[in-house]
């Protein structure tokens, strides 16, 4: 059997691998990949761990700490590789230990965070599937209901 590279290499930038396929488009929106950089997207690629996975390659862009924390909300276990001169110079496996303040929007329209200038705060109730608890209104939010700010 001949192994082939399904997605071409990038010279410099970031590769996000092992994304659940259903969350690739959501992750693109979170990272605001709107055409300023060359982006390669793969969906429904074979994966031993996930069955099917997604991959995003962003040429000429490093991710911020805040962006990495946002990735953790929609793609726990994803691997982020920093690329320089076609070589991986740094690898990070994304884990979700806490939900960053003011990153997730509360789905309760009456929550104080949706009506006043108050940053959102959530606690993790369950990691798989992700279930969050709003610190202010105590609303529970399921993984498929999460909206990133």
matplotlib code that plots the C-alpha trace (Angstrom):
import matplotlib.pyplot as plt

x = [0.0, 1.3, 0.9, 0.0, -0.1, -3.7, -3.1, 0.0, 2.7, 3.0, 6.3, 5.3, 2.2, -0.1, -1.7, -4.6, -5.1, -7.5, -10.5, -13.9, -15.1, -18.4, -16.5, -14.2, -16.5, -17.3, -13.5, -12.9, -15.5, -14.0, -10.5, -12.0, -10.4, -11.9, -9.4, -6.4, -4.2, -3.9, -6.0, -6.2, -9.1, -9.7, -12.8, -13.8, -10.2, -9.5, -8.5, -7.8, -8.7, -11.8, -12.9, -13.1, -11.2, -10.7, -7.5, -6.9, -3.6, -3.1, -0.1, 1.8, -0.1, 0.6, -2.3, -2.7, -3.2, -6.8, -7.4, -5.9, -8.3, -11.2, -10.1, -10.3, -14.0, -14.9, -11.9, -10.7, -7.7, -6.8, -3.1, -1.7, 1.6, 3.6, 5.5, 8.7, 10.5, 8.3, 9.3, 7.2, 8.9, 6.3, 3.4, 0.5, -2.3, -5.4, -6.9, -9.9, -9.1, -11.4, -13.6, -11.9, -13.7, -15.8, -15.3, -18.6, -22.0, -24.8, -27.8, -30.2, -31.5, -32.2, -28.7, -26.9, -24.1, -26.5, -27.9, -25.1, -21.3, -20.5, -18.0, -19.3, -18.0, -18.7, -17.8, -17.3, -19.9, -19.0, -16.1, -17.5, -19.9, -19.1, -21.7, -21.2, -22.9, -23.3, -21.9, -24.5, -27.9, -27.0, -28.2, -26.8, -25.4, -24.9, -22.0, -24.1, -25.6, -22.2, -21.6, -18.2, -18.0]
y = [0.0, 3.4, 6.2, 9.6, 13.0, 14.1, 17.7, 19.6, 21.0, 24.7, 26.5, 28.7, 28.9, 26.7, 23.3, 22.2, 18.5, 15.9, 18.3, 16.5, 16.8, 18.4, 21.3, 22.3, 25.1, 26.3, 26.5, 28.5, 31.0, 31.2, 31.9, 34.4, 32.7, 35.1, 35.2, 37.2, 34.1, 31.0, 28.3, 24.6, 22.7, 18.9, 17.3, 13.7, 12.5, 9.0, 8.9, 5.9, 7.9, 9.8, 7.7, 10.8, 14.0, 17.5, 19.5, 23.2, 24.6, 28.4, 29.7, 32.6, 32.8, 31.8, 31.4, 33.4, 31.9, 33.1, 31.4, 28.1, 28.3, 28.8, 25.8, 23.7, 24.4, 23.0, 20.6, 19.0, 16.8, 18.6, 18.9, 22.3, 22.3, 25.5, 25.2, 27.0, 26.3, 23.2, 21.7, 21.3, 23.5, 23.3, 20.8, 21.5, 19.1, 21.1, 20.3, 22.0, 22.6, 25.7, 27.9, 31.3, 34.3, 36.1, 33.6, 31.6, 33.4, 32.5, 31.2, 32.7, 36.1, 37.2, 36.5, 39.6, 39.0, 39.5, 42.7, 44.5, 44.9, 41.8, 39.2, 35.7, 32.9, 29.2, 26.2, 22.8, 20.3, 17.5, 17.2, 14.6, 15.6, 19.2, 20.6, 24.1, 26.0, 29.8, 31.4, 34.1, 32.7, 29.0, 28.0, 24.7, 24.7, 21.6, 21.2, 21.6, 24.9, 26.6, 29.9, 31.5, 35.3]
z = [0.0, -1.0, 1.5, 0.0, 1.5, 1.3, 2.3, 1.0, 3.4, 4.3, 4.7, 7.8, 9.8, 11.9, 11.4, 13.5, 13.2, 14.7, 14.7, 14.9, 11.3, 12.4, 14.0, 11.2, 9.9, 13.4, 14.1, 10.9, 12.1, 15.6, 14.1, 11.7, 8.7, 6.2, 3.3, 4.5, 4.7, 2.6, 4.3, 3.5, 4.9, 5.0, 6.3, 6.8, 6.5, 7.9, 11.6, 13.8, 16.9, 15.7, 12.7, 10.6, 11.3, 10.0, 9.5, 9.0, 7.7, 8.0, 6.1, 7.7, 10.9, 14.5, 17.0, 20.1, 23.6, 23.5, 20.1, 21.5, 24.5, 22.1, 20.1, 23.3, 23.6, 20.1, 19.4, 22.6, 21.9, 18.7, 17.9, 17.0, 15.2, 14.6, 11.3, 10.4, 7.1, 6.5, 10.0, 13.1, 15.7, 18.4, 19.1, 21.5, 22.3, 23.2, 26.5, 28.2, 31.8, 32.3, 30.1, 29.6, 30.9, 28.3, 25.5, 25.6, 25.2, 27.6, 25.8, 28.4, 27.0, 30.6, 31.9, 33.2, 30.7, 27.8, 29.2, 31.0, 30.4, 32.5, 31.2, 31.0, 33.3, 33.0, 35.0, 33.3, 34.6, 32.2, 29.7, 27.3, 25.9, 27.1, 29.5, 31.0, 33.9, 33.8, 36.9, 36.9, 35.8, 36.5, 33.0, 31.7, 28.2, 26.2, 23.7, 20.7, 22.1, 22.7, 21.0, 21.1, 21.5]

ax = plt.figure().add_subplot(projection="3d")
ax.plot(x, y, z, "-o")
ax.set_aspect("equal")
plt.show()
